[in-house]
């Protein structure tokens, strides 16, 4: 069964802003969409979708683009959730109820 995620206007605008920034990175490097797609190992339409901020673009496609532009982007992705004051507050109050040890998965 396939479900459709509901996306807010704010989320859609954020995706479109990200897409415009990715396009700008590509243009600054004088790469065509086809050249970027080949370097990423994806089809040109994946690059088009990424640059247009379409919600269905995979995280892997985004990660591949960021890696092409600069490997420090991928290192900084972990920083996005490194500081989680709300989650940390919940953890203090309730404890880690859902954390189960899964082999091969790091517990940050």
N, C-alpha and C positions, 0 to 999 in steps of 0.2 A: 504494500500500500504506500503510495507516494503522498507526501504532505507538502504544503506550500507554506513557507515562512511569511509572516506579515512583516513588512518593512516600513518604518516610519519615514516621513519626509526628511527628517534630520539625518537618519542613517543613509538614505539614498544620496543626499547632498554630500555626506562625508565620503561615500564611495566614489562619487563623481569627482570630487576634489582630489582624491587619491589617484584616480585615473588620469586626470589632467597633469598631475605632478609626474606620474610615470611617463606620460607622453613627452613632457618637457625634458626629462632625463634622456629619453631616447633621441629626441631631436638635437639636444646639446652634444650628443656623441655622434651625430650625423649618421644614425642607423635608420634604415627603412624598417617598416613593420615586419617585412619578410626576413630581413637580416636578423632582427631581434628574435623572431620566432625560431629561426634556425639555430641560433645560439642557445635558446632555451630548450630546444627539442620539442616544440609544440607547433601547432598550425598557426597561420597568420590570423585566423579568426579568433583564436584565443587571445592574441595581443590586442586585436580590435576590441574585444569584449572587456579586457582589462583596462584599456585606456578610456573606454566609455563608462567605466564604473558599474558595470552590470553585476547584480548581486550573485549570479550563479557561477562566477569565476572561482576556481578552486584556490585554496591556500597554497597548494604546491605551485600553481602557475604564478601567483604573487611572489612566492619565495624565490622561484627561478629568476624572475625579472630583477628582484632586488639583488640577487647574487651576481647577475651580469653587471649591474651598475656599480656595485661596491660591496665587497664581502663584509664590511663593517655593519651594513644594514642588518644582515642576518644575526650578527652578534647582539645587536641592540634590540631585536625582537623580544628576547627574554625579559628585557627591562620593562616592557609594557605592563606586565603583571607582577613584577618583582615587589612593587610597593602596593599592597592591597589592604589599606587600613580598615575598610569595612569588613572584609573577610577575616582579618586578624582579630577584630573585635568580636565577631561572631564565634570564632574559634575559642577565644578566651572564655566566653560566657557558656557556650554549649559543649565545648570539646570537639574532637575530630570524630564525629559520628560516622561519616561516610568513607573515611580513609581505610581502604583494605589493601593489604600487600599484594601486589600483582608482580609476579616474576618478570624481570627485565624492564620494569617501569620505575623510573627514578622518583623518589619521594622528596620533593623540594622542600 
